[in-house]
């Protein structure tokens, strides 16, 4: 690394909490699928800020909407109406088929809000005894990092020395419908689950799993809450990942790509029953639903549809997946993915995936490891066929090396 990069990294280390372990690159500019470091080196972004930059870096139409709104009005709080919130509600409801919308800021806030709302529904509509509501979640889940959420994580790194944790959660294996059936009790108010477990390494459940899940939730009057914060808004080649099995969640959580990477925006989308239980003063957010966030989100949704990004994700995702499967390397244990949410899992004897991500940086590709042995690949949805092929050539070269 050059001296200037070392200076940036050293300053971060001196003043910042050490809660991340970034790849050794200091980025200063982005456009489309590309980012540049402070030395002018260009990289293909194969992380997309964990799918937040699905529309590509610094999309000009989203930028224009943000600048225009920032000149007019940025924040009012929800103590007053603003002229962007109603339009945001109308447009996101039309896009997703939702009945009610609760705007928040981060994905974790959306998850916490959904937990509160389904518990309230359980007590006031389903008739669960006060304080007894149960929510079923899956092992290896990742729904955020707040205290409430890490309490039902199974990852020791996210839990250790952060307790005590709130009760009311049951953990079952992911992709096992029979386990869900066995876990449901009269006090079960919701099943909170990711359609694809992203942080766990892009784990895709068996075909038909969510069809069974939907049937079980309906039969037992349990709200199906799908965390589509990573999978939603085109990442998997469909607007929502639930569409791959033709089901509808009772509550859908969106975030990340909802702003195209410009601003923290998230939303809880639901039927009338769940969000209909909230009354003034019972839940809120100073920044949630602010006019700047709404204007940005409206533009982010618009370009996603108008520019065919969802369809492109399906096409290029298939090209990328097939190309990865064609790589003949002893290091590769499994390749999996849906749309542009992909992963290469390495054999343990191949060494840590981190080493390969660092080597890819030297080849002009930025990707991120997860769970020691897996490389996640999730480029912006605007990636082209030529760019996919360019990436595959460099991935093939890197994955045939032995860093063990």
N, C-alpha and C positions, 0 to 999 in steps of 0.2 A: 504494500500500500504506500502511496505517496505521503509526504509529510503533511499535506493539507488534510487528507482523509484521516490520517492518524490523529491530527489535532481535533477534528470533529468527534471522532470516536472517544478520544481521551476525555474531552470535555463532557460528553454524555456520561461517561463512566464516573467522573468526579462528582457531578451534580445530580444525576438521575438515579432513581431507584432501579436496582438491577433485576427487574421483573421480566426482561426480555433478553434473548440471545440472538441478535440480528446477524444475518449474513454480512460479511465485511465489505459493504458498499455504501457510499453516501450519495443519495439521489437528490437531484436538484431540478429536474424538468421531466415532463411527460407529455406524450401526444399519441393518441390511439393506443396501439399495443406496445409502444416503445417508451422506455424511460432512459434518461441520461444521468450519469454521475457527475460529480463536481470536476472531474478531469476530462469530461466530454465523451467518455465511453458510452456506447449505446447498448441497451439490453432489451430483449423480448421479455415482457412481464408475464410470467406464467403463474402468478399468484392472484393478481387483480385485487390486492388488499383483501384477501379472503372473500372474493366475489363482490366486493363493494364497488369496484370500478368496472363493472360489466359493460358499460356503454363506451369504454375506452377513456384514457386519461384526457382530462380537460376538454370534454366534448364541447364544441363551439356553441351549440344551441342551448345546452344546459348552462354554460357559462354566461351567455347573453341574458338568459332568464334570471340568473342570480344577480348579475350586475344591475339589470333594470329594476328588479325588486329592491335591491339594497339601496338604491337611490331614493326609493319612494317610502318604504316602511319595512323595518326588520322585525320588530317585536312589540307586541301589545300586552302579552299575557292573555289568558283566557278570561280575564275579568271583563273584556270587551270583545265584540265581534270584529273580524277583519275580512277584507274582500277576497282573500285567497282560500280560506279554510273551506267554505261551502263548495267552491269549485273543486278543490282537492277531494273532498268527500264524494262528490258526484262522479268524478272521473275515476277514482280508484274503485268505487263500488261498481261502476259500469264495466270496468276492465276485468274485475275478479268475480263479479256476481255476488258481492257481499251485501248484507242488509244494514249493518252498523259498523262504524269505524271509530277507533280510539287512537288518536295520534300521539306518539311518544318520540323519543330521541334515539336511544341506542337499542340494539337488539335485546340486550339483557333487560332493559326497562319494559320492553314489550312482553317478554316472558314473565316477569314479575307481575305485570298488570293482568296478564291472562290468568295466572294462578289466583290472584285476588278475585277476579271476576267469576271464575268457575266455582270457587269455593262459595261465593255469595249466592250464585245460582243454586248450588247444592242445598244450601240452607233455606233459601226463600222459595224455591220452586220445586225441587225434588223432595224436600222434607228431611234431609239428613240432620240428625241431632247436632245441636250447636257444639262446635269444637271437635267433631268426629270425622270431618271430611277427609277423604283419601284421594290422592292423585297417583296414578301408576306412571312410572317412567322406565326407561331402558338402561341397562348396563352399558357402559362406555359412551353415555350421552355427553353432548356438550351443548348447553343452552346459555352459557354466559359465565360470569365470574363474580356475581354478587353473592353475599353471604347466604341468602335464601336458596340460590341455585346450586352453589357448590355443596350445600348440605345433602343434595341427592345425587351428587356425582360419585362415580366409582373410581376415579383417578386419584390416587393418593397424593400426587403433587398439588392438586387443587384443593384438597381437604385438610391436609396435615397442619395442625396447630391453628386452625381457624374456627374451631367449634367453641361452644356447643351449637348445634344446629336445630332448626325447626323440625318438628315431627310432621307426619301426615303424608309421607311418600312411600310407595312400594316399588321396589326395583325388580324388573324381570329381564330375561334375555331379549335382545333385539332380534326381530325376524321370526319369533316363535308365537304363533297365534294361540296355541294351546296354553302356553304360559299366561297369556293375557286372560284367557277365559278362567283359568284357575285363580287368578289374582283378584278378579272382580268380586266385590262384596256389595251389600246394600248401601254402604257408605262411600262407594267409589263415585266421584263426581267427574273425573276426567282421565283420559289417557294422553299424556304429553309425549310426543315422539317426533324425531326428525325423519323425513321420508328417505333420506340417505344420510348416514352418519359421516359428516365431513371431517371433523377433527379426529375421529377415530381411525381415519384412513380411507375415506370414501367407501364405506361398507354399504352394499346394496342388498336389501332383503330379498328373500325368494319371491319369484313371480306368484302373484295371487295373495300375498301376505296382507296387503292393505285392503283388498276386497273383503277378506275375512275379518280384519280389524274393524272395518266400517260396519259389517253385519253385527259383530259382537257389541259394539258400542251402541248401536241403534236398539238392539234387543234388550240391553240392560240399562237404557236411559243414562248413558255415560257420554259426556262431551268428548269428541275426538279433536284434540288440539295438535295441529301440525306446525312444527317450527320450520318454516320455509325461509328463514332469514338468509341462509346460504343457498338453498336449492331453488328459491323462488325467483320470479321475474326473468325467466328464460335460461337460467344456468344449465338446466338439464335437457334443453331442447323443446321444452313446453313452457307455457307461461308459469304454471305451477307444477311441481313434481307429482302432485296428486293425480294429475290428468293422465299419467302413464297407465293408471289402472281404472280410470273413469269414475273416481269417487269424489265426494265433496266433504271437506272437514266441517265441523261445527264452528271451529275457531282456527283462523290462519294467522300466523305471525310473519310479518315482512320487515325487512330492514336493509342494511348494506346497500344493494343496488337501487333501492328506492330513491336515492339521491344521486346516483351515478358517481359517488365518491366526493361530492362537493360539500356535504353538510351532514351531520348526524340526523337521520330521519328514520323512524320506524312506525309501525302501525299494527294494531290488533284488529283483525277483521272477524266479524262473527254474525251468527244469526241474531234475530231480535231477542231471543230468550236470554242469552248470556250477558251481553252488554246492556240489555234493557233493564238489568237490576241495579245499575249504578245511578245514584242520585247526586245532585249538586253537593259538593263538599266531601264526598266519599273517596274521590281519587282525582289526581290532577298532576300537572307539570307546568312550571313557568314557561318553559320553551316549547313544550309539546304543542304542535299545531300552529306555530308562529308563521306569519306571512312569508318570511324568507324561506323557511323549510317547505311550505306548501308550494310556493312558486317553483322551487328547485325540483321537488318531487313530481310536479305536474309535467315539467319539461323532460325529466328523466323517463317517465312512463311513456310520454309521447314519442320520443326518439326510438325507444325500444321497439315500439310497434311500427311506426312509420318507416323506419329504416331496415326492417326485416331482420332484426338481430336475433330473435328467437328461432326463426327458421335457419338462420346461418349457424347458430349454435348446434342445431341438430345435424346439419350437413358436415360442418367442420369437426364436430365431436366424433362423428362416425369415422371420418378420415383419420383423425388423430388416434382414435382407439385402435383402428385396424393397423395403422402404422406402428404403434407401440407393440402390438401383438406380433408383428413381423420381425421385430428386433430379436436376433438370436444371441442371447447373452446368458452365460451361466449364472450371472448375478441375479437375474430376475426370477422371482418366485411366482408372481401373479400380476397381471395387468387388469384393471377394472375401471369402469366409468359409465357415465350416462351424460350425453351432451358434452359440454365442455367442463365437466366435473370429473377429473380423471386421477388415477393413482397408479404408481408402479411400486409394488411391494418387493423388497429385496430379500434374498436368503440371508439368514443371520450370519452365515460365514462370509458374506460379501462385505461385511463391515457396516458402520452406521451410514444411514442415508444422508446425514449431514455432509459427509465427505464428498459425496456425489453432487450435492447441491453447490458446494464450494467450487467443485470442478466445472460445473455448468456455468457458474458465474464467469469463469475464465473463457468460456465458449460463447458468451454473450446471451445467456439465458438466466433469468432469475426464477428459481423455484424454491419451495420450502419443504423441509422434512417434517414428519410427524410420527410420533410413537416409534422412534429409533430406526425403523426399517422401511418406512414408506416415504416416497416422494410424491407430493401433491402437484398436480398440473391443472391450472384453471386460468387460462388466458382470457382477456376481454372478449366479449361475444362478437366483436368486429374483426376478429382475425380472419385472414384470407387463406386460400388453399396454398399459395406460394409460401406464406409465412408458416403454416403448419408443416409443410415439407422441409423448410429451412430448419425449423426446430427439431424435427425428427432426425435429420442428419446429425445434428450435434448431440442429441440424446443417445443415438446409437453409438456414436464414438465414445461418449462418456460412460455409458452403461456396460461397455465391453472391457472397461478397465477394472483392475482389481485393487481396491483400497483396503483390503482386509489386513 
